[in-house]
Amino acid sequence: MGLNSHNNRVDHYSTSVHANEQQNLTTVPVSVTVSGETMAVHNVCLPPEKTTWQKLQHRLSEVFFPDDPLHGFKNQSRVKKLILALQFFFPIFEWAPNYSFMLFRSDVVSGLTIASLAIPQGISYAKLANLPPIIGLYSSFVPPLIYSVLGSSKHLAVGPVSIASLVMGTMLNDAVPYNKDPNLYLKLAFTATFFAGVFQATLGFLRLGFVIDFLSKATLLGFMGGAAVIVSLQQLKGLLGITHFTNKMQIYPVLSSAIQHRNEWSWQTYVMGFCFLAFLLTTRHIGMRKPKLFWVSAAAPLTSVVLSTVLVTLFRSKLHSIATIGHLDKGLNPPSSNMLVFHGQYLALAIKTGIITGILSLTEGIAVGRTFAALNDYQVDGNKEMIAIGLMNMAGSCSSCYVTTGSFSRSAVNANAGAKTVVSNIVMASTVLVTLLFLMPLFRYTPNLILAAIIITAVIGLIDYQSALRLWKVDKLDFVACLSSFFGVLMISVPMGLAIAVGVSVFKILLHVTRPNTCVLGNITGTQIYQNVNRYKEAKRVPCFVILGIEAPIYFANSTYLQERILRWIREEEEWLAANNGTSVKCVIIDMTAVTGIDTSGLAMVRELKKMLEKRSLQLVLANPGGSVMEKLHQSNILESLGSEGVYLTVNEAVADMSSAWKA
């Protein structure tokens, strides 16, 4: 019966391909008898026939529209579609009709709370970017208003952030020192912000959000940790009262500069500075340990600014060595569209700075938005967020703002304070507006040391050593990537550290693509399951068969490696069988369940492998190839060369049918 059933399968296979080409996918299982038991052997079918245009359309939809963003527009009237379109592009139309006084009360409380954090942080981060302090406040006014109309996150608090500020300040200052030509430096900062916005919005409109995924969490962890260390060390200038301090951003020049200029240290400055730093770190620790006391850490920066300003104002004659911010102009953001530079020798620098800061701010903003969306059971559309953040930065560059995004610290305070919608951003911006119009003279005697303490407190949370230890336990390669980007920032430079982070991420992808996992499979006794013999001790090798599993697509980048590795597996199995007096190998079965795709190089490898095995009197069998793989095998005529006994639906059916044929 085994021989007859095998011949029936041959005849049925020859008609099956033709039937599939006519889009008749009905298959009739053929029975074989193994050890007295009857088992059905199913034919492996080709996928439904599609035109090239249909395949391209399907592929593009999977790449750019995996979430099917327009599914809500189906079967709707024109008026309803117009309303849905407005809600899609302007989320404010979605939540505004249902807005209530109860929601407003919660948003006012949270908005005022994050304003108390945003004002001192805005001034501090502007100094970190080597910009006038007032630019930090401008950047906490216009961008939040724009985001409240376009953004979809309820809890994202928008404003300047430390990492983007650091990168912008470092990249621009290396080419155009801010103290030599402050006007040109300011123009390049606004221009870089404009290009950051263009880049971000373009990614969103073209739905290319996967570009930012090249910065893996491991490399970002190392990059942000290294940047946090450098930022903290740079604040020694303000904490110690040093006048002449290096502008370099490597650990050795910064430390050596602090030591070489110890004659400039002011005991009044560092006593007051470290006292306020201890106060801020203590309140931060309280806020982290007891979330209900979030207001303690949220109010601490503004409280410190007020107290330090009062102390310096009252004791000016005795604290003359403490440097202060100085005069700040009152008034709204002046227009800066006339300061954008679209020509000249620094255009490439502005574009490069904009793209890099744009990627970093996008990565942080979207990650923060998705984090709080998951915690509060709603969804955030990443591409819409990119458009919102991009347009926000484009508009900001024309109104004296530099790169802004969602801040994790402010968003956490916003969520803990009970924010319900993005109106909290409007309340925060309104508070900043009042500050800009009426309160700017009060910052005249705010000491620089308090800004340094605020920056250190804000960035110290980026040094996440616990996550680094988890990387060591879970994935050693990710840990190496983390360390590479960390030391790249510390030892070389911030931009080079970022380049190392991207390079390591890409290298890791290439490593996985070019060196995919392969393994020898064995049968778990009493079942039809085949698993890795090294992983499952109960999995036993099947006599006369070498069963291999490939756990990746077969492409030009790995086809040669896979061929060499398969031949090595066969050689090692033959040696193992010889050492254990096993039966000789007759057939090589490749389980292709995990092979999601194959290109022409992969097809050539399969054809070449078949020829090489035939010369050694070994038969090649493919088990469970996917639809696209099966289609390409058929189009390249490899399916015909393999024959009916060369392709099976499962490994178990292949073993059963081949064994039945040999016995017959």
KOLLO-771259 format. One line per 2 residues: number of its first residue (from 1); their letters; for each residue x, y, z of C-alpha. Coordinates in Angstrom, 1 decimal, padded with zeros to 4 digits. Layout:
# residues N
NUM) A) X/Y/Z | ...
//
This chain:
# residues 664
1) MG) 000.0/000.0/000.0 | 002.9/002.4/000.8
3) LN) 004.2/002.1/-002.8 | 000.8/002.6/-004.4
5) SH) 000.0/005.6/-002.2 | 003.4/007.1/-003.1
7) NN) 002.7/006.7/-006.8 | -000.7/008.2/-006.3
9) RV) 001.0/011.3/-004.6 | 003.2/011.6/-007.7
11) DH) 000.3/011.6/-010.0 | -001.7/014.0/-007.8
13) YS) 001.3/016.4/-007.5 | 001.6/016.7/-011.3
15) TS) -002.0/017.8/-011.5 | -001.9/019.9/-008.2
17) VH) 000.4/022.6/-009.7 | -001.8/022.9/-012.7
19) AN) -004.9/023.1/-010.6 | -003.3/025.8/-008.4
21) EQ) -002.5/027.8/-011.5 | -006.2/027.8/-012.3
23) QN) -006.7/029.0/-008.7 | -008.4/025.8/-007.6
25) LT) -006.7/025.2/-004.3 | -008.5/022.1/-003.3
27) TV) -006.1/019.3/-002.3 | -006.9/015.7/-001.6
29) PV) -004.8/014.1/001.2 | -003.2/010.7/000.2
31) SV) -002.9/008.0/002.9 | 000.3/006.1/003.8
33) TV) 000.6/003.3/006.2 | 003.4/003.5/008.8
35) SG) 003.8/000.8/011.5 | 000.2/-000.3/010.9
37) ET) -001.2/003.2/011.2 | -002.7/005.2/008.4
39) MA) -001.5/008.8/008.0 | -002.7/011.4/005.5
41) VH) 000.0/013.0/003.4 | -001.2/016.5/002.2
43) NV) 000.0/018.3/-000.9 | 001.8/021.6/-000.5
45) CL) -000.3/024.2/-002.5 | 000.8/027.3/-004.3
47) PP) -000.8/030.6/-003.1 | -003.6/032.1/-005.1
49) EK) -002.4/033.7/-008.3 | -001.9/037.4/-008.2
51) TT) -000.8/040.0/-010.7 | 002.4/042.0/-010.2
53) WQ) 000.3/045.1/-009.4 | -001.7/043.2/-006.8
55) KL) 001.5/041.9/-005.2 | 003.1/045.4/-005.2
57) QH) -000.1/046.9/-003.7 | -000.2/044.3/-001.0
59) RL) 003.5/044.7/-000.2 | 003.3/048.5/000.0
61) SE) 000.2/048.4/002.3 | 002.1/046.0/004.6
63) VF) 005.2/048.3/004.7 | 003.5/051.7/005.0
65) FP) 000.0/051.0/006.4 | 000.3/048.0/008.7
67) DD) -002.3/049.5/011.0 | -004.8/050.3/008.2
69) PL) -005.4/053.9/009.4 | -008.3/054.5/007.0
71) HG) -010.4/051.5/008.1 | -012.9/053.9/009.9
73) FK) -013.7/055.6/006.6 | -015.3/052.5/005.1
75) NQ) -019.0/052.6/004.4 | -019.4/056.1/005.7
77) SR) -021.3/059.1/004.2 | -019.4/062.0/002.7
79) VK) -020.2/064.2/005.7 | -019.0/061.6/008.1
81) KL) -015.8/061.0/006.1 | -015.2/064.8/006.3
83) IL) -015.6/064.8/010.1 | -013.4/061.7/010.4
85) AL) -010.7/063.4/008.2 | -010.7/066.5/010.4
87) QF) -010.4/064.3/013.5 | -007.6/062.2/011.8
89) FF) -005.4/065.2/011.0 | -006.5/067.5/013.9
91) PI) -007.2/065.3/017.0 | -008.5/068.3/018.8
93) FE) -011.8/067.8/016.9 | -012.1/064.4/018.4
95) WA) -011.9/065.2/022.1 | -013.0/068.9/022.1
97) PN) -016.8/068.2/021.6 | -016.9/066.0/024.7
99) YS) -014.7/068.3/026.9 | -016.1/069.1/030.3
101) FM) -015.4/071.3/033.3 | -014.3/068.3/035.3
103) LF) -011.7/067.5/032.7 | -010.6/071.2/032.6
105) RS) -010.2/071.3/036.4 | -007.8/068.3/036.2
107) DV) -005.9/069.8/033.3 | -005.5/073.2/035.0
109) VS) -003.9/071.5/038.0 | -001.5/069.4/035.9
111) GL) -000.7/072.3/033.6 | 000.3/074.6/036.5
113) TI) 002.3/071.8/038.0 | 004.3/071.1/034.8
115) AS) 004.8/074.8/034.3 | 006.6/075.1/037.6
117) LA) 009.0/072.4/036.2 | 009.1/073.7/032.6
119) IP) 010.1/077.3/033.3 | 013.4/076.5/035.2
121) QG) 014.1/073.5/032.9 | 013.5/075.7/029.8
123) IS) 016.1/078.2/030.9 | 018.6/075.5/031.9
125) YA) 018.3/073.5/028.7 | 018.8/076.6/026.6
127) KL) 022.1/077.2/028.4 | 022.9/073.6/027.7
129) AN) 022.4/074.2/024.0 | 024.6/077.4/024.3
131) LP) 021.5/079.6/023.6 | 020.2/082.6/025.4
133) PI) 018.1/081.5/028.4 | 015.0/083.3/027.0
135) IG) 015.0/080.9/024.0 | 014.2/078.1/026.4
137) LY) 011.1/079.9/027.6 | 010.1/080.8/024.0
139) SS) 010.4/077.1/023.2 | 008.0/076.3/026.1
141) FV) 005.3/078.6/024.8 | 004.6/078.2/021.0
143) PP) 005.4/074.4/020.5 | 003.0/073.2/023.2
145) LI) 000.1/075.2/021.7 | 000.7/073.7/018.3
147) YS) 001.0/070.2/019.7 | -002.3/070.6/021.6
149) VL) -004.0/070.9/018.2 | -002.1/068.2/016.3
151) GS) -000.9/065.8/018.9 | -002.7/062.6/019.9
153) SK) -001.1/061.9/023.3 | -003.1/063.0/026.3
155) HL) -000.1/063.1/028.7 | 002.9/064.3/026.6
157) AV) 004.3/067.5/028.0 | 006.1/069.3/025.2
159) GP) 009.2/071.5/025.6 | 013.1/071.5/025.4
161) VS) 014.8/068.3/026.4 | 018.4/067.6/027.6
163) IA) 019.7/065.2/025.0 | 018.6/067.2/021.9
165) SL) 019.9/070.4/023.6 | 023.2/068.8/024.3
167) VM) 023.6/067.4/020.7 | 022.6/070.7/019.1
169) GT) 025.0/072.7/021.3 | 027.9/070.3/020.7
171) ML) 027.5/070.0/016.9 | 027.0/073.7/016.3
173) ND) 029.6/074.9/018.8 | 032.3/072.7/017.2
175) AV) 031.9/074.6/013.9 | 030.8/078.0/015.1
177) PY) 031.7/078.8/018.7 | 028.7/080.6/020.3
179) NK) 030.9/083.1/022.2 | 032.7/084.3/019.0
181) DP) 029.6/084.8/016.7 | 026.4/084.5/018.8
183) NL) 024.2/085.9/016.0 | 025.4/083.3/013.4
185) YL) 025.1/080.6/016.1 | 021.5/081.6/016.8
187) KL) 020.7/081.5/013.1 | 022.1/078.0/012.7
189) AF) 020.1/076.8/015.7 | 016.8/078.0/014.2
191) TA) 017.8/076.6/010.8 | 018.7/073.2/012.3
193) TF) 015.3/073.3/014.2 | 013.5/074.0/010.9
195) FA) 015.2/071.0/009.1 | 014.6/068.8/012.1
197) GV) 010.9/069.6/011.7 | 010.9/069.0/008.0
199) FQ) 012.6/065.7/008.5 | 010.2/064.6/011.2
201) AT) 007.1/065.7/009.3 | 008.3/064.0/006.2
203) LG) 008.8/060.7/008.0 | 005.3/061.0/009.3
205) FL) 003.6/061.9/006.0 | 005.5/059.1/004.1
207) RL) 004.9/056.7/007.0 | 008.6/056.0/007.4
209) GF) 008.6/055.7/011.1 | 010.6/052.5/011.0
211) VI) 013.7/054.6/010.2 | 014.0/055.6/013.9
213) DF) 013.9/052.0/014.9 | 017.6/051.7/013.8
215) LS) 018.4/053.2/017.2 | 017.8/050.1/019.4
217) KA) 016.9/050.4/023.1 | 020.3/049.1/024.1
219) TL) 022.3/051.6/022.1 | 020.0/054.4/023.2
221) LG) 020.5/053.4/026.8 | 024.3/053.6/026.4
223) FM) 024.1/056.8/024.4 | 021.9/058.6/026.9
225) GG) 023.9/057.3/029.8 | 027.1/058.6/028.3
227) AA) 025.5/061.9/027.4 | 024.1/062.3/030.9
229) VI) 027.6/061.8/032.4 | 029.1/064.4/030.1
231) VS) 026.3/066.9/030.7 | 026.7/066.5/034.5
233) LQ) 030.4/067.0/034.3 | 030.0/070.1/032.1
235) QL) 027.8/071.6/034.9 | 031.0/071.8/037.1
237) KG) 031.5/075.1/035.5 | 028.4/076.5/037.1
239) LL) 028.6/074.6/040.3 | 032.2/075.5/041.0
241) GI) 032.0/079.1/039.6 | 034.7/078.5/037.0
243) TH) 035.0/081.3/034.4 | 037.3/079.8/031.9
245) FT) 036.0/076.3/031.1 | 036.5/074.0/028.1
247) NK) 033.9/073.7/025.5 | 034.9/070.2/024.6
249) MQ) 032.5/067.3/025.4 | 034.9/064.5/026.3
251) IY) 035.4/063.2/029.8 | 039.2/063.8/029.9
253) PV) 039.2/067.5/028.8 | 036.3/068.3/031.0
255) LS) 037.8/066.8/034.2 | 041.3/068.3/033.4
257) SA) 039.8/071.7/032.8 | 038.0/071.6/036.1
259) IQ) 041.2/070.7/037.9 | 043.5/073.1/036.0
261) HR) 041.2/076.0/036.9 | 040.8/075.2/040.5
263) NE) 042.1/078.7/041.4 | 038.9/080.0/039.9
265) WS) 036.7/077.9/042.2 | 034.4/080.0/044.4
267) WQ) 033.6/078.5/047.8 | 030.4/080.6/048.0
269) TY) 029.3/079.1/044.6 | 030.0/075.5/045.3
271) VM) 028.6/075.5/048.8 | 025.3/077.0/047.6
273) GF) 025.4/074.9/044.5 | 025.9/071.5/046.2
275) CF) 023.3/072.4/048.9 | 020.6/073.0/046.2
277) LA) 021.8/069.9/044.3 | 021.3/067.8/047.4
279) FL) 017.9/069.3/047.9 | 016.8/068.6/044.3
281) LT) 018.1/065.0/044.4 | 016.4/064.4/047.6
283) TR) 013.0/065.7/046.3 | 013.5/063.6/043.1
285) HI) 014.1/060.5/045.2 | 010.9/061.2/047.3
287) GM) 008.9/061.6/044.1 | 010.2/058.3/042.7
289) RK) 009.7/056.3/045.9 | 006.2/057.8/046.6
291) PK) 004.3/058.7/043.4 | 001.6/060.4/045.4
293) LF) 004.1/063.0/046.4 | 005.0/063.9/042.8
295) WV) 004.3/067.5/043.5 | 007.4/067.6/045.8
297) SA) 009.8/066.8/043.0 | 007.8/068.9/040.5
299) AA) 007.8/072.1/042.6 | 011.5/071.7/043.7
301) PL) 013.2/073.3/040.7 | 011.0/076.4/040.7
303) TS) 011.3/076.6/044.5 | 015.1/076.4/044.2
305) VV) 015.1/079.1/041.6 | 013.0/081.4/043.8
307) LS) 015.1/080.7/047.0 | 018.5/081.1/045.3
309) TV) 017.3/084.3/043.5 | 016.1/085.7/046.8
311) LV) 019.4/084.8/048.6 | 021.6/086.4/045.9
313) TL) 019.4/089.5/045.7 | 019.4/090.1/049.4
315) FR) 023.1/089.4/049.9 | 024.5/090.8/046.6
317) SK) 027.3/092.6/048.3 | 028.6/089.5/050.0
319) LH) 027.8/087.0/047.2 | 029.4/089.1/044.4
321) SI) 031.4/086.1/043.2 | 028.3/084.1/042.2
323) AT) 027.5/084.5/038.5 | 023.9/085.2/037.6
325) IG) 021.7/085.0/034.4 | 021.5/088.7/034.0
327) HL) 018.9/090.8/032.1 | 016.2/089.0/030.2
329) DK) 013.9/090.9/027.8 | 010.1/090.8/028.4
331) GL) 007.7/090.1/025.6 | 006.4/087.4/023.3
333) NP) 008.5/085.3/020.9 | 009.9/087.6/018.2
335) PS) 009.6/086.2/014.6 | 012.7/084.5/013.4
337) SN) 011.8/083.3/009.9 | 014.2/086.0/008.5
339) ML) 017.0/084.3/010.5 | 016.8/080.9/008.7
341) VF) 019.8/080.2/006.6 | 019.3/078.3/003.3
343) HG) 022.6/078.9/001.7 | 026.3/079.4/002.5
345) QY) 029.0/077.2/003.9 | 027.1/076.2/007.1
347) LA) 023.9/074.9/005.4 | 025.2/071.3/005.4
349) LA) 026.0/071.7/009.2 | 022.5/072.9/009.9
351) IK) 020.9/070.1/007.9 | 023.0/067.4/009.6
353) TG) 022.4/068.9/013.1 | 018.7/069.1/012.3
355) II) 018.4/065.5/011.1 | 020.3/064.1/014.1
357) TG) 018.5/066.1/016.7 | 015.2/065.4/014.9
359) IL) 015.8/061.6/015.2 | 016.7/061.8/018.8
361) SL) 013.8/064.0/019.8 | 011.4/061.8/017.7
363) TE) 012.7/058.7/019.4 | 012.2/060.2/022.9
365) GI) 008.8/061.9/022.2 | 007.2/058.8/020.6
367) AV) 008.6/056.5/023.2 | 007.3/058.7/026.0
369) GR) 003.9/059.1/024.3 | 003.5/055.3/023.8
371) TF) 004.6/054.6/027.4 | 001.9/056.8/029.0
373) AA) -000.7/055.7/026.4 | -000.1/052.0/027.4
375) LN) -000.4/052.9/031.1 | -003.7/054.7/030.5
377) DY) -005.3/052.3/028.0 | -005.3/054.3/024.8
379) QV) -003.4/054.3/021.5 | -001.0/056.8/020.0
381) DG) -000.4/056.8/016.2 | 003.4/057.1/015.8
383) NK) 003.1/058.6/012.3 | 000.6/061.3/013.4
385) EM) 002.9/062.1/016.3 | 005.8/062.5/013.9
387) IA) 003.7/065.0/011.8 | 002.7/066.9/014.9
389) IG) 006.2/067.1/016.4 | 007.6/068.0/012.9
391) LM) 005.1/070.8/012.2 | 005.6/072.0/015.8
393) NM) 009.3/072.4/015.3 | 008.9/074.0/011.8
395) AG) 006.6/076.6/013.3 | 008.9/077.0/016.4
397) SC) 011.9/077.7/014.2 | 010.0/080.7/012.8
399) SS) 009.1/082.0/016.3 | 012.5/082.0/018.1
401) CY) 012.3/078.4/019.3 | 014.7/075.5/019.1
403) VT) 014.1/071.7/018.9 | 011.4/070.5/021.2
405) TG) 009.7/067.2/021.9 | 007.9/065.3/024.7
407) SF) 009.9/065.3/027.9 | 009.8/062.1/030.0
409) SR) 010.2/064.0/033.3 | 007.5/066.6/032.6
411) SA) 005.2/064.0/031.1 | 005.5/061.8/034.2
413) VN) 004.6/064.8/036.4 | 001.8/065.6/034.0
415) AN) 000.3/062.1/034.3 | 000.8/061.9/038.0
417) AG) -000.9/065.3/038.4 | -004.0/064.0/036.8
419) AK) -003.9/065.4/033.2 | -006.8/064.2/031.1
421) TV) -006.2/065.9/027.8 | -003.6/068.0/026.0
423) VS) -005.2/071.1/027.5 | -002.6/070.8/030.2
425) NI) -000.1/071.9/027.6 | -002.2/074.9/026.8
427) VM) -002.3/075.8/030.5 | 001.4/075.4/030.8
429) AS) 002.0/077.6/027.7 | -000.3/080.2/029.2
431) TV) 001.7/080.2/032.4 | 004.9/080.6/030.4
433) LV) 003.2/083.5/028.5 | 002.5/085.3/031.8
435) TL) 006.1/084.8/032.8 | 007.4/086.2/029.5
437) LF) 005.1/089.2/029.7 | 005.5/090.2/033.3
439) LM) 008.0/088.1/035.3 | 011.2/088.2/033.3
441) PL) 013.0/090.9/035.4 | 012.7/088.6/038.5
443) FR) 015.2/086.2/036.9 | 017.9/088.9/036.7
445) YT) 019.7/087.6/039.8 | 019.0/083.9/039.4
447) PN) 022.4/082.3/039.8 | 023.9/080.0/037.1
449) LI) 024.6/077.4/039.8 | 020.9/076.6/040.2
451) LA) 020.6/076.0/036.5 | 023.5/073.6/036.7
453) AI) 021.9/071.8/039.6 | 018.6/071.5/037.8
455) II) 020.3/070.1/034.7 | 022.2/067.5/036.7
457) TA) 019.0/066.4/038.5 | 017.1/066.1/035.3
459) VI) 019.7/064.1/033.4 | 020.9/061.8/036.2
461) GL) 017.8/059.7/035.6 | 019.1/058.8/032.1
463) ID) 021.9/056.8/033.8 | 020.0/053.5/034.1
465) YQ) 022.6/051.0/035.3 | 019.9/048.5/036.3
467) SA) 018.7/048.2/032.7 | 022.3/047.8/031.6
469) LR) 022.7/044.9/034.1 | 019.6/043.3/032.7
471) LW) 021.1/043.5/029.2 | 024.1/041.6/030.5
473) KV) 021.9/038.9/031.8 | 019.6/038.7/028.8
475) DK) 021.6/039.6/025.7 | 025.4/040.0/025.8
477) LD) 025.5/041.5/022.3 | 023.1/044.2/023.3
479) FV) 025.2/044.9/026.4 | 028.3/045.3/024.1
481) AC) 026.3/047.7/021.9 | 025.2/049.6/025.1
483) LS) 028.9/049.9/026.3 | 030.1/050.9/022.8
485) SF) 027.8/053.9/022.5 | 028.4/054.8/026.2
487) FG) 032.1/055.0/025.9 | 031.9/056.5/022.4
489) VL) 030.1/059.5/023.9 | 032.5/059.7/026.9
491) MI) 035.8/059.2/025.1 | 035.3/060.6/021.5
493) SV) 032.3/062.9/021.1 | 028.5/063.1/021.4
495) PM) 027.9/062.9/017.6 | 030.5/060.1/017.2
497) GL) 028.9/058.3/020.1 | 025.5/058.5/018.3
499) AI) 027.2/057.3/015.1 | 028.7/054.3/017.0
501) AV) 025.2/053.6/018.4 | 023.7/053.5/015.0
503) GV) 026.6/051.5/013.6 | 026.4/048.9/016.3
505) SV) 022.6/048.6/015.8 | 023.1/048.1/012.0
507) FK) 025.9/045.6/012.6 | 023.7/043.6/014.9
509) IL) 021.0/043.5/012.2 | 023.5/042.4/009.6
511) LH) 024.9/039.7/012.0 | 021.4/038.3/012.5
513) VT) 020.7/038.4/008.8 | 024.0/037.0/007.5
515) RP) 024.4/034.4/010.2 | 020.9/033.0/010.9
517) NT) 020.2/030.1/013.4 | 020.2/026.6/012.1
519) CV) 019.7/023.4/014.1 | 019.3/019.6/013.9
521) LG) 015.7/018.4/014.6 | 014.6/015.2/016.2
523) NI) 011.3/013.6/016.9 | 009.8/013.8/020.4
525) TG) 008.9/010.2/021.1 | 005.1/009.5/020.9
527) TQ) 004.3/012.7/019.1 | 004.5/014.2/015.6
529) IY) 006.6/017.1/016.9 | 010.2/017.7/015.8
531) QN) 012.4/020.0/017.9 | 016.1/021.0/018.4
533) VN) 017.9/017.9/019.7 | 020.3/020.2/021.7
535) RY) 017.3/021.9/023.4 | 015.1/018.9/024.0
537) KE) 016.7/015.8/025.4 | 013.7/013.7/024.6
539) AK) 014.0/014.6/020.9 | 015.6/011.6/019.1
541) RV) 017.2/011.5/015.7 | 015.3/009.6/013.0
543) PC) 017.3/006.8/011.4 | 018.3/007.5/007.7
545) FV) 017.3/011.2/008.0 | 019.1/014.4/008.7
547) IL) 016.4/016.9/009.6 | 017.6/020.6/009.7
549) GI) 015.7/023.7/010.7 | 016.5/027.2/009.2
551) EA) 015.2/030.1/011.3 | 015.4/033.0/008.9
553) PI) 014.7/034.2/005.3 | 017.2/032.9/002.7
555) YF) 018.7/035.9/000.9 | 021.9/036.8/-000.9
557) AN) 023.5/037.9/002.4 | 023.2/034.5/004.0
559) ST) 022.7/032.0/001.2 | 026.5/031.0/001.0
561) YL) 026.7/030.7/004.7 | 023.6/028.5/004.9
563) QE) 024.9/026.2/002.2 | 028.2/025.7/004.0
565) RI) 026.4/025.3/007.3 | 024.0/022.7/006.0
567) LR) 026.9/020.7/004.5 | 028.7/020.9/007.8
569) WI) 025.6/019.7/009.6 | 025.4/016.7/007.3
571) RE) 029.1/015.9/007.7 | 028.8/016.1/011.5
573) EE) 025.7/014.0/011.6 | 027.4/011.3/009.4
575) EW) 030.4/011.4/011.8 | 028.0/011.1/014.8
577) LA) 026.2/008.2/013.2 | 029.5/006.4/012.3
579) AN) 030.7/006.8/015.9 | 027.4/005.5/017.3
581) NG) 026.9/002.7/014.8 | 023.8/004.3/013.3
583) TS) 022.3/003.7/009.9 | 023.7/005.7/007.0
585) VK) 021.9/008.9/005.9 | 019.6/008.7/002.9
587) CV) 017.6/011.9/003.0 | 018.1/015.5/004.2
589) II) 014.9/017.3/005.2 | 015.0/021.1/005.6
591) DM) 012.2/022.5/007.8 | 011.3/025.8/006.2
593) TA) 008.5/026.9/008.6 | 010.5/029.9/009.7
595) VT) 011.8/030.8/006.2 | 009.5/033.8/005.5
597) GI) 011.2/034.7/002.2 | 013.7/033.7/-000.5
599) DT) 015.4/035.6/-003.3 | 017.2/034.5/-006.5
601) SG) 020.4/033.9/-004.6 | 018.6/031.7/-002.2
603) LA) 016.9/029.8/-005.0 | 020.3/029.2/-006.6
605) MV) 021.6/027.9/-003.3 | 018.7/025.4/-003.1
607) RE) 019.4/024.2/-006.7 | 023.1/023.9/-006.0
609) LK) 022.6/022.1/-002.7 | 020.3/019.6/-004.4
611) KM) 023.0/018.8/-007.0 | 025.7/018.4/-004.4
613) LE) 023.5/016.0/-002.4 | 022.6/014.0/-005.4
615) KR) 026.3/013.4/-006.1 | 026.5/011.9/-002.6
617) SL) 023.3/009.8/-003.2 | 021.3/011.9/-000.7
619) QL) 017.8/013.2/-001.4 | 016.8/016.8/-000.5
621) VL) 013.3/017.4/000.9 | 011.7/020.7/001.8
623) AN) 009.1/020.7/004.6 | 006.4/023.4/005.0
625) PG) 007.7/026.2/002.7 | 005.6/029.4/003.0
627) GS) 003.4/030.8/000.3 | 005.8/033.3/-001.2
629) VM) 008.7/030.7/-001.0 | 006.6/028.1/-002.7
631) EK) 005.6/030.5/-005.4 | 009.3/031.3/-006.2
633) LH) 010.3/027.7/-006.1 | 007.6/027.0/-008.7
635) QS) 008.5/030.0/-010.9 | 012.2/029.0/-010.9
637) NI) 011.3/025.4/-011.8 | 013.0/024.1/-008.7
639) LE) 009.7/022.6/-007.7 | 009.7/020.4/-010.8
641) SL) 013.3/019.3/-010.2 | 012.5/018.3/-006.6
643) GS) 009.5/016.2/-007.7 | 006.5/015.1/-005.8
645) EG) 008.7/013.5/-003.1 | 010.7/016.7/-002.6
647) VY) 008.1/019.0/-000.9 | 005.9/018.1/002.1
649) LT) 003.5/020.0/004.3 | 005.2/018.9/007.6
651) VN) 008.4/017.1/008.6 | 006.4/014.3/010.1
653) EA) 004.6/013.6/006.8 | 007.9/013.7/004.9
655) VA) 009.5/011.2/007.3 | 006.4/008.9/007.1
657) DM) 006.0/009.0/003.4 | 009.7/008.6/002.6
659) SS) 010.0/005.7/005.1 | 006.9/004.0/003.6
661) AW) 008.3/004.3/000.1 | 011.7/002.8/001.1
663) KA) 009.9/-000.1/002.9 | 007.8/-000.8/-000.2
//
